[in-house]
């Protein structure tokens, strides 16, 4: 029974260390603007195009058509992947 307590204690300690990381704040990307290839932050809803990805509002369901705006102002068609 002592081994089971240690396993439970380690699991609770691991959860305590991981849960605060989920509360981190990341900058919000500009919606519909193509993101740089090396964009370092997570994006909740993504429009995938042949020229890259952009952030979408979270109410757009995956599988929906979408568009991203290039730096020159042109729009590129894509699909919402997640």
Backbone bond lengths (Angstrom), bond angles and torsions (degrees), N, CA, C in turn:
res aa  C-N    CA-C-N  psi(-1)  N-CA   C-N-CA  omega(-1)  CA-C   N-CA-C  phi
1 X - - - 1.452 - - 1.537 111.27 -
2 X 1.348 117.95 -28.38 1.456 121.24 -179.95 1.523 111.56 -64.95
3 X 1.337 116.85 -35.97 1.468 120.92 178.78 1.523 110.03 -64.97
4 X 1.328 116.68 -39.87 1.461 121.24 -179.95 1.527 110.73 -63.95
5 X 1.304 116.58 -38.63 1.477 120.05 178.05 1.523 111.11 -64.94
6 X 1.340 115.78 -41.10 1.470 119.18 178.87 1.529 111.02 -64.09
7 X 1.320 116.04 -41.23 1.469 119.88 178.70 1.528 110.12 -63.16
8 X 1.324 116.80 -44.37 1.465 120.94 178.55 1.525 111.07 -63.31
9 X 1.323 117.00 -42.34 1.462 121.02 178.87 1.525 110.93 -62.88
10 X 1.340 116.81 -43.06 1.465 119.72 178.13 1.525 111.64 -64.74
11 X 1.323 117.37 -38.61 1.465 120.59 177.95 1.522 110.79 -64.04
12 X 1.326 117.67 -43.69 1.467 120.78 178.75 1.525 111.43 -65.75
13 X 1.316 116.99 -40.60 1.464 120.93 177.93 1.523 110.54 -63.95
14 X 1.341 116.95 -42.57 1.462 120.49 177.53 1.512 111.64 -61.38
15 X 1.329 117.21 -41.99 1.468 120.60 178.18 1.521 110.69 -63.82
16 X 1.317 117.25 -38.96 1.470 120.72 -179.64 1.526 111.15 -65.18
17 X 1.319 116.59 -33.28 1.461 119.65 179.64 1.520 112.32 -77.86
18 X 1.321 117.71 -29.34 1.460 121.80 -175.83 1.523 111.86 -86.80
19 X 1.295 119.13 -39.31 1.464 121.87 -173.84 1.526 113.80 -58.79
20 X 1.333 120.90 -42.37 1.465 118.08 178.32 1.528 113.01 -61.93
21 X 1.326 118.45 -28.45 1.466 120.22 178.85 1.519 111.10 -65.12
22 X 1.317 117.52 -29.81 1.463 120.87 178.39 1.514 112.47 -68.46
23 X 1.308 116.84 -18.81 1.461 120.98 -178.70 1.530 112.25 -89.08
24 X 1.340 117.14 5.59 1.458 119.69 -179.97 1.521 110.44 -62.24
25 X 1.306 115.27 147.71 1.456 121.41 177.17 1.524 108.90 -101.71
26 X 1.319 116.04 129.36 1.459 122.01 176.41 1.520 108.68 -114.17
27 X 1.333 117.94 151.98 1.465 119.36 177.31 1.534 110.47 -65.64
28 X 1.317 115.65 142.59 1.462 120.57 176.83 1.518 109.51 -81.37
29 X 1.332 117.46 125.97 1.467 118.76 176.43 1.527 109.91 -72.02
30 X 1.308 116.74 156.21 1.462 121.42 176.81 1.525 107.41 -69.35
31 X 1.312 117.01 125.89 1.457 121.00 -178.62 1.523 110.72 -62.42
32 X 1.312 115.78 139.82 1.465 126.18 175.44 1.527 114.78 72.35
33 X 1.327 119.61 -5.60 1.464 121.64 178.28 1.522 108.96 -86.57
34 X 1.354 117.63 130.80 1.467 120.22 176.30 1.521 109.58 -56.46
35 X 1.320 115.32 134.08 1.462 120.89 -179.18 1.521 109.94 -92.58
36 X 1.337 116.89 151.42 1.463 118.92 176.37 1.530 110.27 -63.55
37 X 1.300 116.60 153.11 1.463 121.74 -178.99 1.527 111.26 -57.58
38 X 1.319 116.80 -34.28 1.465 121.04 -177.34 1.539 112.85 -96.91
39 X 1.333 118.44 26.52 1.470 121.33 179.91 1.534 108.66 -58.25
40 X 1.338 118.13 119.77 1.472 120.61 -168.66 1.531 116.56 -87.35
41 X 1.318 118.62 -3.05 1.466 120.08 -173.23 1.523 111.61 -111.00
42 X 1.332 116.54 156.14 1.467 118.99 177.38 1.531 111.29 -69.86
43 X 1.319 115.44 151.42 1.468 122.11 178.13 1.525 107.04 -124.20
44 X 1.323 117.34 126.58 1.462 121.93 -174.67 1.529 112.40 -68.64
45 X 1.313 117.97 -46.02 1.478 121.79 -177.86 1.508 107.47 -129.48
46 X 1.330 117.35 127.17 1.467 122.02 -170.97 1.516 111.27 -120.43
47 X 1.336 115.70 136.23 1.454 122.21 168.23 1.524 106.03 -101.90
48 X 1.330 116.51 119.83 1.453 122.31 -179.31 1.521 108.82 -98.61
49 X 1.325 116.40 125.66 1.463 121.73 178.86 1.525 109.53 -126.17
50 X 1.319 116.13 174.49 1.467 120.40 177.46 1.530 111.86 -69.57
51 X 1.340 117.16 -14.42 1.464 121.02 -177.60 1.522 113.37 -110.51
52 X 1.326 117.59 2.73 1.459 120.50 179.82 1.511 111.45 139.84
53 X 1.328 115.67 -162.20 1.457 121.18 -179.00 1.521 110.81 -124.11
54 X 1.333 114.87 160.69 1.458 121.02 172.50 1.519 108.18 -144.39
55 X 1.316 115.76 161.79 1.463 121.69 179.30 1.523 109.60 -83.60
56 X 1.326 114.82 144.57 1.463 122.23 177.81 1.520 109.35 -123.20
57 X 1.331 118.10 160.51 1.465 119.62 171.35 1.536 109.33 -62.38
58 X 1.310 117.28 147.04 1.470 120.86 -174.85 1.521 113.51 -70.50
59 X 1.318 119.01 -12.77 1.466 119.34 -179.60 1.533 112.56 -80.82
60 X 1.324 118.26 -6.79 1.470 121.20 177.57 1.526 107.82 -81.82
61 X 1.325 118.49 121.66 1.473 120.39 -176.08 1.532 112.72 -76.11
62 X 1.335 116.51 146.98 1.472 119.81 175.25 1.526 110.89 -56.45
63 X 1.327 115.48 143.20 1.455 121.42 -178.32 1.513 113.30 95.04
64 X 1.324 116.93 -11.23 1.465 120.80 179.59 1.529 110.62 -77.70
65 X 1.331 117.59 147.71 1.469 119.10 172.87 1.528 109.47 -68.07
66 X 1.311 115.86 150.03 1.463 120.93 179.74 1.520 108.82 -151.97
67 X 1.323 116.16 176.20 1.457 121.94 178.12 1.516 109.46 -142.31
68 X 1.325 115.60 148.35 1.463 122.89 173.99 1.519 108.35 -120.18
69 X 1.317 116.11 147.99 1.466 120.67 179.76 1.526 109.90 -99.13
70 X 1.321 115.92 126.69 1.456 122.01 176.50 1.531 109.13 -75.41
71 X 1.333 117.74 165.28 1.470 120.72 177.19 1.528 113.83 -58.47
72 X 1.347 117.54 -27.41 1.468 119.67 179.76 1.531 112.33 -84.07
73 X 1.330 117.58 4.08 1.457 121.29 176.61 1.520 114.76 93.47
74 X 1.325 118.15 -9.78 1.463 121.59 178.71 1.528 109.91 -76.16
75 X 1.330 115.84 147.86 1.458 122.08 179.63 1.517 109.88 -99.98
76 X 1.325 116.40 140.41 1.463 123.16 -179.51 1.522 107.51 -119.38
77 X 1.335 116.72 128.62 1.472 121.54 -178.89 1.522 110.34 -75.83
78 X 1.339 114.95 147.20 1.455 121.01 178.57 1.513 110.83 -157.45
79 X 1.317 115.30 -164.63 1.465 121.39 179.26 1.529 108.16 -137.36
80 X 1.325 115.16 142.94 1.468 121.35 179.14 1.534 107.77 -74.69
81 X 1.322 116.32 119.52 1.461 119.89 -176.01 1.517 113.83 -99.01
82 X 1.284 120.43 -30.61 1.477 122.12 175.00 1.498 110.34 -161.48
